[in-house]
Amino acid sequence: MEQTFVMIKPDGVQRGLVGEILSRFEKKGFKIVAAKFGVLSEAVVDKHYEEHLEKPFYPGMKAYITSGPVFHSSKISISSL
């Protein structure tokens, strides 16, 4: 079974879009196995976006990602619907 990472960033959480976004995944046959809300640490963001660490846009992106809670899941898989 394949799994993928999904993150709804702070603006999507703040705007109340988590349910709508997740329902779109479910309608396409994805199954949400585990997920959580939380504010990501700078260390986690650095690891996740390590290919961008030296890019000029990275400091602003990092500030945005750590500015509020995100919804994230590494346990979304394609089901056999």
C-alpha positions as CSV (number, residue, x, y, z in Angstrom):
1,M,0.0,0.0,0.0
2,E,1.4,3.4,-1.0
3,Q,1.4,6.3,1.5
4,T,1.9,9.9,1.0
5,F,2.4,13.1,3.1
6,V,-0.3,15.7,3.1
7,M,-0.1,19.1,4.9
8,I,-2.7,21.8,5.1
9,K,-0.7,24.9,5.8
10,P,-1.6,27.6,8.4
11,D,-3.8,29.7,6.1
12,G,-6.0,26.6,5.2
13,V,-6.4,25.7,8.9
14,Q,-7.2,29.3,9.8
15,R,-9.8,29.6,7.0
16,G,-11.5,26.4,8.2
17,L,-10.7,24.4,5.0
18,V,-9.4,21.2,6.5
19,G,-12.7,19.2,6.2
20,E,-13.3,20.4,2.6
21,I,-9.7,19.5,1.6
22,L,-9.9,16.0,3.3
23,S,-13.2,15.2,1.7
24,R,-11.7,15.8,-1.7
25,F,-9.0,13.3,-1.0
26,E,-11.6,10.8,0.3
27,K,-13.8,11.3,-2.8
28,K,-10.7,10.3,-5.0
29,G,-10.3,7.0,-3.1
30,F,-7.7,8.0,-0.5
31,K,-8.0,6.7,3.0
32,I,-6.9,8.9,5.9
33,V,-5.2,6.5,8.4
34,A,-3.6,9.0,10.9
35,A,-3.2,12.7,11.1
36,K,-2.8,15.5,13.6
37,F,-2.8,19.3,14.1
38,G,0.2,21.1,15.5
39,V,2.7,23.9,15.1
40,L,5.8,22.5,13.4
41,S,9.2,23.2,15.0
42,E,11.9,25.0,13.0
43,A,13.9,21.8,13.0
44,V,11.1,19.8,11.4
45,V,10.5,22.5,8.8
46,D,14.3,22.6,8.0
47,K,14.3,18.8,7.5
48,H,11.2,18.7,5.4
49,Y,12.3,21.6,3.2
50,E,16.0,20.8,3.3
51,E,16.4,21.2,-0.5
52,H,15.3,24.8,-0.2
53,L,17.5,25.8,2.8
54,E,19.9,28.0,0.8
55,K,17.2,29.5,-1.5
56,P,16.4,33.2,-1.0
57,F,12.7,32.6,-0.4
58,Y,13.3,30.1,2.4
59,P,13.3,32.4,5.4
60,G,9.9,33.8,4.5
61,M,8.5,30.4,3.7
62,K,9.8,29.0,7.0
63,A,8.3,31.9,9.0
64,Y,4.9,31.3,7.2
65,I,4.9,27.5,7.9
66,T,5.7,28.0,11.6
67,S,3.3,30.9,12.0
68,G,0.4,28.7,13.1
69,P,-1.0,25.2,13.3
70,V,-0.9,22.9,10.4
71,F,-2.8,19.7,9.7
72,H,-0.4,17.0,8.6
73,S,-0.5,13.3,7.8
74,S,2.0,10.9,6.5
75,K,-0.6,8.1,6.7
76,I,-2.9,8.8,3.7
77,S,-3.0,5.8,1.4
78,I,-4.8,4.8,-1.7
79,S,-7.6,2.4,-0.8
80,S,-9.2,-0.2,-3.0
81,L,-12.5,1.6,-3.7
